[in-house]
């Protein structure tokens, strides 16, 4: 997602009660941040925030955390809250490559990867959020039988991801090469990009990967 630089974005974020200024301090203690022990679902890369905000409204029994590196992106997503305190939603500015800084083993029930950068060049494969290096980090924070939900419009990234999931011994289910013409469309929450892509007739690829403890 490309956004123009917004001067003072990090300072502006502190005005939003959904923004967590020092997320590392909640590692292993997110239940204190939310005030309950409900399941934690994490979206890596929140875009403009439509997806995570919609889920938080639809599922008050689940705690949602959006992890995004760029302050400008989080600010755009947080602005959807209109500075309301949403008890089950938090925005975090952090590098997803260091997810273990934010969560202890078994603290996360589900991870969402929505339309991540495909990094098409082979030399950039390690930057893909479904590369084995990232998957090993996800396994360190997921509960046994925790889930990764992946959506993308990029067929090559999808094929790469399926192979990486398999290599890392994730169990795959609900694989579809055309989400919006599948049985899974009814419960699907779209991102802004997804709506744009699908309106052009582009296929959306989706799967769920289940972490099977060794």
Secondary structure, DSSP 8 states (H G I E B T S, - for coil): ------TTHHHHHTTSTTEETTGGGGTT-HHHHHTS---EEEEES-TTSHHHHHHHHH-TTSEEEEEES-HHHHHHHHGGGTT---TTEEEEE--GGGGGGT--TT-EEEEEEES-----SGGGGGGSTTSHHHHHHHHHHEEEEEEEEEEES-HHHHHHHHHHHHHTTEEEEEEES-GGGSTTSTT----HHHHHHHHTT---EEEEEEE---
